[in-house]
Amino acid sequence: MSRLRAPASLLALTASYVARRPRAAFPAAQIAWRVGTQVRKAPILRVDRRLLAEPAELVPVVSLISDTHLVAAGRTPCELEQDPEQWPHPIAPTRDHLVDGVRRLLEHVADHSPRTVVWCGDEVDSGDPVEWRQWRIAVAAVPDLAHRVVPGNHDICFNRPFDEDYDLARRALREAAFQRNAGSLAEFPLVDTIIGDAGPITIILLDSCRHRSTHVLSNAIGYFGADQLASLARTLDRTSGPVLCIAHHHVWRDETFMKPDEWYNTAVDADVLAGILQHYRRRAAENHVMVCHGHRHVLTAGWIGDPKAPIAIVGLPSSTLGDKAGTGRLDGILRYGVAGLRPDGSWAVALHEVGELIPSRVPDRDPVPPR
């Protein structure tokens, strides 16, 4: 068996960081090696766009919003600060654009879609309490919706580049802010049963941000943890019928898998989660399973696992910043998903577009009447 080799680009990144922070050298290399080795065990995605449906094809179950990245006044999302070329407009999104965009999304949900809204992580951009206040303002603007929230790496463990948090002080503050606004992290996995036109449906929310490395390279690492996964397995032992799992990080990998950012998109223990879900899926034909996630702002659809008992996967774009699929650049379109069941009991997701976050053209002004 050949020995696994880390990509040269990741080694260069680690070496660059080590040169500035010698004391962090060994933790950095160890983390990079462990992540790269483990994540290669993740299941490979078999792309299938048929998991994206038209709304009329589905009995709707829940609405899905992901990666809204709300910021404080005077800021723009960190991703766009680091790489402005991703944004399609000359004006970068501000706090007011993003808060207004979330309000518009929720208004559309209230009028057209299931009123249970599941947030797939990265609700805010850096976990700051000020950002969470903006999120609360946007949510409060559209009453009578039920909200379920999973944490994303930007909510819990994101540091701006080379902004270390070795004693985890800032992570602790972010966790406290999340729990004040979105619910207890200790309660994950959160299990809910929704009874509607499709009958009883089990919704399971997972926390994929349990990795507590103190190194900057852990900013985006996803990890479910043994305790949470064991609890999930026990839950599924007493469950039957369709199951929808929501997480922030990817639970799959591409067949080609050498770029460092791909390592950190996928949860380190995604293979364990996939094994648990596969066991449940094989128990009965009606045990359809779908996992929806966010994180990379790319619309993705496909299958993992045994082709005879597959697990559906839908990765959602950013509901505010847009979709990178196809071009590698965000398109600035407001979107949310609706997860629902087809007549055969299988899962799919319908996407709803709500307009541009920032209008690309200023409406023409009314002509000035002659004097």
C-alpha positions as CSV (number, residue, x, y, z in Angstrom):
1,M,0.0,0.0,0.0
2,S,1.4,3.4,-1.0
3,R,1.8,6.0,1.8
4,L,-0.6,9.0,1.6
5,R,1.1,12.2,0.6
6,A,-0.1,15.6,1.5
7,P,-0.7,18.0,-1.4
8,A,2.3,20.4,-2.1
9,S,0.0,23.4,-1.7
10,L,-1.1,22.4,1.7
11,L,2.5,21.8,2.8
12,A,3.4,25.2,1.5
13,L,0.6,26.8,3.4
14,T,1.7,25.0,6.6
15,A,5.3,26.0,6.0
16,S,4.4,29.6,5.5
17,Y,2.4,29.7,8.7
18,V,5.2,27.9,10.6
19,A,7.7,30.5,9.5
20,R,5.7,33.2,11.3
21,R,4.7,31.1,14.3
22,P,7.4,28.5,15.1
23,R,5.7,27.3,18.2
24,A,2.6,26.3,16.2
25,A,4.6,24.2,13.7
26,F,3.9,20.8,14.9
27,P,0.2,21.2,15.8
28,A,-0.3,22.7,12.3
29,A,1.3,19.8,10.5
30,Q,-0.4,17.2,12.7
31,I,-3.8,18.7,12.1
32,A,-3.3,18.9,8.4
33,W,-2.1,15.3,8.2
34,R,-4.9,13.9,10.4
35,V,-7.6,15.8,8.5
36,G,-6.3,14.9,5.1
37,T,-6.0,11.2,6.0
38,Q,-9.4,10.9,7.7
39,V,-11.4,12.9,5.2
40,R,-10.3,10.6,2.3
41,K,-12.6,8.0,3.9
42,A,-15.6,10.2,3.2
43,P,-18.1,8.8,0.6
44,I,-17.8,10.0,-3.0
45,L,-20.7,12.0,-4.4
46,R,-22.4,10.7,-7.5
47,V,-23.9,13.8,-9.0
48,D,-27.5,13.7,-10.0
49,R,-29.4,16.9,-10.8
50,R,-32.7,15.1,-10.7
51,L,-32.8,15.7,-6.9
52,L,-33.6,19.3,-7.7
53,A,-37.3,19.4,-8.4
54,E,-40.0,21.9,-9.4
55,P,-42.2,23.0,-6.4
56,A,-45.3,21.3,-7.9
57,E,-43.6,17.9,-7.9
58,L,-43.2,17.8,-4.1
59,V,-45.3,17.6,-0.9
60,P,-43.3,20.3,1.0
61,V,-41.9,19.6,4.4
62,V,-39.6,22.4,5.5
63,S,-38.0,25.5,4.1
64,L,-34.2,25.7,4.0
65,I,-32.0,28.9,4.3
66,S,-28.2,28.7,4.3
67,D,-25.1,30.9,4.7
68,T,-26.6,34.3,5.1
69,H,-23.4,35.7,6.6
70,L,-24.9,38.8,8.3
71,V,-22.3,41.4,9.2
72,A,-22.0,44.4,11.5
73,A,-22.2,48.0,10.2
74,G,-19.2,49.0,8.1
75,R,-18.3,45.4,7.2
76,T,-18.8,43.1,4.3
77,P,-18.6,39.3,4.5
78,C,-15.0,38.2,5.1
79,E,-15.0,35.9,2.0
80,L,-15.6,39.0,-0.2
81,E,-13.0,41.0,1.7
82,Q,-10.4,38.3,0.9
83,D,-11.5,37.8,-2.7
84,P,-13.6,40.7,-4.1
85,E,-13.5,39.2,-7.6
86,Q,-16.1,36.6,-6.4
87,W,-18.8,39.3,-6.2
88,P,-20.6,40.1,-9.5
89,H,-21.4,43.8,-8.8
90,P,-19.3,46.9,-8.2
91,I,-21.1,47.5,-4.9
92,A,-20.2,45.0,-2.1
93,P,-23.0,43.8,0.1
94,T,-23.3,45.7,3.4
95,R,-25.1,45.0,6.7
96,D,-28.3,46.7,5.4
97,H,-28.3,44.7,2.1
98,L,-28.0,41.4,4.0
99,V,-30.6,42.2,6.6
100,D,-33.0,43.3,3.9
101,G,-32.2,40.2,1.9
102,V,-33.0,37.9,4.8
103,R,-36.2,39.7,5.4
104,R,-37.2,39.3,1.7
105,L,-36.4,35.6,1.9
106,L,-38.6,35.1,5.0
107,E,-41.4,37.1,3.5
108,H,-41.4,34.8,0.5
109,V,-41.3,31.8,2.8
110,A,-44.3,33.1,4.8
111,D,-46.3,33.5,1.6
112,H,-45.4,30.4,-0.4
113,S,-43.6,27.7,1.6
114,P,-43.6,25.7,4.8
115,R,-43.4,28.0,7.8
116,T,-40.8,25.8,9.5
117,V,-37.5,27.3,8.5
118,V,-34.3,25.3,9.0
119,W,-31.1,27.4,8.9
120,C,-28.1,25.4,7.6
121,G,-25.3,27.3,9.3
122,D,-23.2,30.5,8.8
123,E,-26.2,32.6,9.8
124,V,-23.6,35.3,10.7
125,D,-20.1,36.1,9.4
126,S,-17.8,36.0,12.5
127,G,-20.0,35.0,15.4
128,D,-20.0,38.5,16.9
129,P,-23.0,39.4,19.1
130,V,-23.6,42.5,17.0
131,E,-24.1,40.3,14.0
132,W,-26.5,38.1,15.8
133,R,-28.5,41.2,16.7
134,Q,-28.9,41.9,13.0
135,W,-30.1,38.3,12.5
136,R,-32.7,38.8,15.2
137,I,-33.9,42.0,13.6
138,A,-34.3,40.2,10.2
139,V,-36.1,37.2,11.8
140,A,-38.4,39.4,13.9
141,A,-39.5,41.4,10.9
142,V,-41.5,38.3,9.6
143,P,-43.5,36.8,12.5
144,D,-45.3,33.5,12.7
145,L,-42.4,31.4,11.4
146,A,-40.8,28.5,13.4
147,H,-37.0,28.5,13.2
148,R,-34.5,25.7,13.7
149,V,-30.8,26.6,13.5
150,V,-27.6,24.6,13.1
151,P,-24.2,26.2,13.7
152,G,-21.7,26.9,10.9
153,N,-18.0,27.5,11.2
154,H,-18.4,31.2,10.8
155,D,-20.9,31.2,13.7
156,I,-18.6,29.2,16.0
157,C,-15.0,28.8,15.1
158,F,-14.0,31.2,12.3
159,N,-11.0,33.4,12.7
160,R,-10.0,35.9,10.0
161,P,-6.8,34.7,8.3
162,F,-3.9,34.2,10.7
163,D,-5.9,35.7,13.6
164,E,-5.1,32.9,16.1
165,D,-7.3,31.9,19.1
166,Y,-5.0,29.5,20.9
167,D,-6.8,29.6,24.2
168,L,-10.2,29.3,22.5
169,A,-11.4,32.5,24.2
170,R,-13.1,33.9,21.1
171,R,-14.6,30.5,20.3
172,A,-16.2,30.5,23.8
173,L,-17.7,33.9,23.2
174,R,-19.1,32.8,19.9
175,E,-20.6,29.7,21.3
176,A,-22.3,31.8,24.0
177,A,-23.6,34.2,21.4
178,F,-25.0,31.3,19.3
179,Q,-26.7,29.8,22.4
180,R,-28.3,33.1,23.4
181,N,-29.8,33.5,19.9
182,A,-30.3,30.1,18.3
183,G,-30.4,27.4,21.1
184,S,-28.2,25.2,23.2
185,L,-25.3,23.5,21.5
186,A,-25.4,20.7,24.1
187,E,-28.7,19.5,22.7
188,F,-27.5,18.4,19.3
189,P,-28.5,16.2,17.6
190,L,-31.9,17.9,17.7
191,V,-34.7,15.6,16.6
192,D,-38.1,16.9,15.5
193,T,-41.1,15.2,14.0
194,I,-43.2,17.2,11.5
195,I,-46.7,15.9,10.7
196,G,-48.2,17.3,7.5
197,D,-49.6,16.3,4.2
198,A,-46.6,13.9,3.7
199,G,-47.4,12.2,7.1
200,P,-44.8,12.0,9.9
201,I,-41.3,13.1,8.9
202,T,-38.2,13.0,11.1
203,I,-35.9,16.0,11.0
204,I,-32.5,15.7,12.6
205,L,-30.3,18.7,13.1
206,L,-26.5,18.0,13.5
207,D,-23.7,20.2,14.8
208,S,-20.7,19.8,12.5
209,C,-18.6,22.3,14.4
210,R,-17.4,20.3,17.3
211,H,-13.7,20.2,16.4
212,R,-11.8,22.2,19.1
213,S,-8.3,22.5,17.6
214,T,-6.5,25.6,18.7
215,H,-4.8,26.2,15.4
216,V,-5.8,28.6,12.7
217,L,-6.1,25.7,10.1
218,S,-9.2,24.5,12.1
219,N,-11.3,27.5,11.0
220,A,-13.3,25.5,8.6
221,I,-12.9,21.9,9.9
222,G,-16.1,20.0,10.3
223,Y,-16.5,17.3,12.9
224,F,-19.6,15.7,14.4
225,G,-18.0,13.9,17.3
226,A,-18.5,10.4,18.6
227,D,-21.1,11.3,21.3
228,Q,-23.4,13.1,18.8
229,L,-23.1,10.3,16.2
230,A,-23.8,7.6,18.9
231,S,-26.9,9.6,19.9
232,L,-28.0,9.8,16.3
233,A,-27.6,6.0,15.9
234,R,-29.8,5.4,19.0
235,T,-32.4,7.8,17.6
236,L,-32.5,6.0,14.3
237,D,-32.9,2.6,16.0
238,R,-36.4,3.7,17.1
239,T,-37.3,5.6,13.9
240,S,-38.9,4.6,10.7
241,G,-39.9,6.4,7.5
242,P,-38.4,9.4,5.7
243,V,-35.5,11.2,7.5
244,L,-34.0,14.6,6.7
245,C,-30.6,15.4,8.2
246,I,-29.3,19.0,8.3
247,A,-25.7,19.9,8.8
248,H,-23.4,22.7,7.8
249,H,-20.3,20.9,6.4
250,H,-20.2,18.5,3.5
251,V,-20.6,14.8,4.2
252,W,-19.1,13.7,0.9
253,R,-16.1,14.3,-1.3
254,D,-15.3,14.5,-4.9
255,E,-13.5,11.6,-6.6
256,T,-10.5,13.8,-7.2
257,F,-9.7,15.3,-3.8
258,M,-6.3,17.0,-3.6
259,K,-6.9,20.7,-3.0
260,P,-6.6,21.8,0.7
261,D,-9.9,23.7,0.7
262,E,-11.7,20.5,-0.3
263,W,-10.2,18.8,2.8
264,Y,-11.8,21.4,5.0
265,N,-15.1,21.5,3.3
266,T,-15.9,17.9,4.4
267,A,-16.6,16.8,8.0
268,V,-13.7,14.8,9.3
269,D,-15.9,12.0,10.4
270,A,-18.3,12.1,7.5
271,D,-17.6,8.4,6.8
272,V,-19.0,7.5,10.3
273,L,-22.2,9.5,9.7
274,A,-22.6,7.9,6.3
275,G,-22.3,4.5,7.8
276,I,-25.1,5.2,10.4
277,L,-27.4,6.6,7.7
278,Q,-26.7,3.8,5.4
279,H,-27.6,1.2,8.0
280,Y,-30.9,3.0,8.6
281,R,-31.6,3.3,4.8
282,R,-31.1,-0.4,4.3
283,R,-33.5,-1.4,7.0
284,A,-36.7,-0.7,5.0
285,A,-37.5,0.6,1.5
286,E,-39.5,3.5,2.9
287,N,-36.6,4.7,5.0
288,H,-35.6,7.4,2.5
289,V,-32.8,9.7,3.8
290,M,-31.6,13.0,2.6
291,V,-28.8,15.2,3.9
292,C,-28.9,19.0,3.2
293,H,-25.9,21.2,4.0
294,G,-24.4,24.6,3.1
295,H,-20.8,25.8,3.6
296,R,-19.3,26.2,0.2
297,H,-22.0,28.3,-1.5
298,V,-22.3,25.9,-4.4
299,L,-25.5,24.2,-5.4
300,T,-24.9,20.4,-5.5
301,A,-27.1,17.4,-5.8
302,G,-26.3,13.7,-5.9
303,W,-26.1,10.4,-4.0
304,I,-23.7,8.7,-1.7
305,G,-23.6,5.1,-0.4
306,D,-25.0,1.8,-1.7
307,P,-26.6,2.4,-5.1
308,K,-29.3,0.0,-4.1
309,A,-30.1,2.0,-0.9
310,P,-28.7,5.5,-1.7
311,I,-28.6,8.5,0.5
312,A,-29.7,11.8,-1.2
313,I,-27.4,14.8,-0.8
314,V,-28.3,18.5,-1.6
315,G,-25.8,21.2,-1.0
316,L,-27.3,24.6,-0.9
317,P,-25.8,27.9,-2.2
318,S,-25.7,31.0,0.0
319,S,-29.3,32.3,0.4
320,T,-28.0,35.9,0.3
321,L,-24.7,35.9,-1.6
322,G,-25.7,33.4,-4.2
323,D,-24.4,30.3,-6.0
324,K,-20.9,29.6,-7.3
325,A,-21.9,26.6,-9.3
326,G,-20.7,26.7,-12.9
327,T,-18.6,29.9,-12.8
328,G,-16.8,29.8,-9.5
329,R,-18.2,33.3,-8.8
330,L,-21.2,34.2,-6.7
331,D,-24.3,35.3,-8.6
332,G,-25.9,37.5,-6.0
333,I,-29.3,35.9,-6.3
334,L,-31.5,35.4,-3.2
335,R,-32.6,31.8,-2.9
336,Y,-34.0,29.3,-0.4
337,G,-34.9,25.6,-0.7
338,V,-37.9,23.6,0.1
339,A,-37.3,20.0,1.1
340,G,-40.2,17.7,0.3
341,L,-41.3,14.2,-0.8
342,R,-42.2,13.0,-4.3
343,P,-45.2,10.6,-4.8
344,D,-42.9,7.6,-4.4
345,G,-41.7,8.8,-1.0
346,S,-38.2,9.9,-2.1
347,W,-36.7,13.2,-1.1
348,A,-35.9,16.2,-3.4
349,V,-35.4,20.0,-3.0
350,A,-37.2,22.8,-4.9
351,L,-35.4,26.1,-5.1
352,H,-37.1,29.5,-5.0
353,E,-35.4,32.6,-6.3
354,V,-36.5,35.8,-4.7
355,G,-34.5,38.4,-6.8
356,E,-31.1,40.0,-6.6
357,L,-29.5,40.9,-3.2
358,I,-28.3,44.2,-4.8
359,P,-30.3,45.2,-7.9
360,S,-27.9,45.3,-10.8
361,R,-29.8,48.2,-12.4
362,V,-31.2,51.3,-10.7
363,P,-34.8,51.9,-11.9
364,D,-35.2,54.8,-14.2
365,R,-36.5,57.9,-12.5
366,D,-39.8,59.4,-13.5
367,P,-39.3,62.3,-15.9
368,V,-39.3,65.7,-14.4
369,P,-42.5,67.5,-15.5
370,P,-42.0,70.6,-17.5
371,R,-42.5,73.9,-15.7
